Amino acid sequence: MQKNPYQAYKQQSVMTMTQGEMLNKLYEEAAKQLSFAEVYMKDKDYTKTNDALQRAQRILNHLRATLNFDYDISNNLAALYEFFVSKIIEANVKKNPEPIREILPMVKELQEAFAQADKQARNPKPQAPAN
């Protein structure tokens, strides 16, 4: 069976991403799904709201599951991801967009922080020559 060329391209691009690029894409998708859920909730489309919130929740659970606990920051990130997931569940159960509004800026801030860290890791500043 022949694959859709676009699907093959998408799969190949994911397979060749660096860890930093993958993290950025995951955060980007989580933020996008949270934004969608907020819009769907406003429109009272609770089926789409539930789907978007579950997608965001799966991404955050994946991020938590793949943490390397050899680093101290991992414990803080795990707690943050748990907080995000609890807010997503709260928003979904209560059909209230406020928990989404609370965490969405934090998710975007983490995305930006990881994007900057990845950029710095890939393009380290050249050190000045020693005198």
C-alpha positions in Angstrom: 0.0 0.0 0.0 1.4 3.4 -1.0 1.6 6.2 1.6 0.3 9.6 1.0 3.4 11.7 0.0 2.5 14.4 2.5 2.2 11.8 5.4 5.5 10.3 4.4 7.1 13.8 4.4 5.6 14.6 7.8 6.8 11.3 9.2 10.3 11.8 7.9 10.5 15.3 9.2 9.5 14.1 12.7 12.0 11.3 12.5 14.9 13.7 11.8 14.1 16.3 14.4 16.5 17.1 17.2 15.4 16.7 20.8 15.1 20.5 21.0 13.0 20.7 17.9 10.8 17.9 19.1 10.3 19.6 22.5 9.4 22.8 20.8 6.8 21.0 18.6 5.3 19.3 21.6 4.9 22.5 23.5 3.6 24.3 20.4 1.0 21.6 19.9 -0.1 21.6 23.6 -0.5 25.3 23.5 -2.5 25.1 20.2 -4.8 22.4 21.6 -5.4 24.4 24.8 -6.3 27.5 22.6 -8.6 25.4 20.5 -10.3 24.0 23.6 -10.9 27.5 24.9 -12.6 28.4 21.6 -14.6 25.2 21.4 -15.7 25.7 25.0 -16.9 29.2 24.2 -18.9 27.8 21.3 -20.3 25.1 23.6 -18.8 22.3 21.4 -17.9 20.0 24.2 -17.0 17.1 22.1 -14.3 19.1 20.4 -13.4 20.7 23.7 -12.9 17.2 25.2 -10.8 16.1 22.3 -8.5 19.1 22.3 -8.0 18.9 26.1 -7.2 15.2 26.0 -4.6 15.8 23.3 -3.0 18.5 25.4 -3.1 16.2 28.4 -1.5 13.4 26.4 1.3 15.7 25.3 2.0 16.9 28.9 1.9 13.3 30.2 4.4 12.3 27.5 6.7 15.2 28.5 6.5 14.1 32.1 7.1 10.5 31.3 10.2 11.3 29.3 11.9 13.5 31.9 15.5 12.6 32.9 15.5 12.6 36.7 19.3 12.8 36.8 18.7 16.6 36.7 17.2 18.5 39.6 15.0 20.6 37.3 13.1 17.4 36.3 11.3 17.2 39.6 10.1 20.8 39.2 9.0 20.1 35.6 7.2 16.9 36.7 5.3 18.9 39.3 4.5 21.6 36.8 3.2 19.1 34.2 1.1 17.5 36.9 -0.3 20.9 37.8 -1.1 21.5 34.1 -2.9 18.2 33.7 -4.9 18.8 36.9 -6.0 22.2 35.5 -6.9 20.5 32.1 -9.0 17.9 33.9 -10.7 20.7 36.0 -11.5 22.7 32.8 -12.8 19.6 31.1 -15.0 18.4 34.0 -16.4 21.8 34.8 -16.5 23.1 31.2 -14.9 26.2 32.5 -12.2 27.9 30.4 -10.6 29.7 33.4 -8.1 26.9 34.2 -7.0 26.9 30.5 -6.5 30.7 30.7 -4.4 30.1 33.8 -2.0 27.6 32.4 -1.8 28.6 28.7 0.6 31.5 29.3 2.8 29.2 31.4 2.9 26.5 28.7 3.9 29.2 26.1 6.5 30.5 28.4 8.0 27.0 28.8 8.0 26.6 25.1 9.9 29.9 24.6 12.4 28.9 27.3 13.1 25.6 25.7 13.3 27.1 22.3 15.9 29.6 23.5 17.8 26.9 25.3 17.9 24.8 22.1 19.0 27.7 20.1 21.8 28.5 22.5 22.8 24.8 22.6 23.0 24.6 18.8 24.7 28.0 18.3 27.0 28.5 21.2 28.7 31.9 21.3 32.3 31.8 20.2 34.6 32.4 23.1 37.0 35.3 23.0 40.6 34.2 22.4 42.7 34.1 25.5 45.4 36.8 25.7 
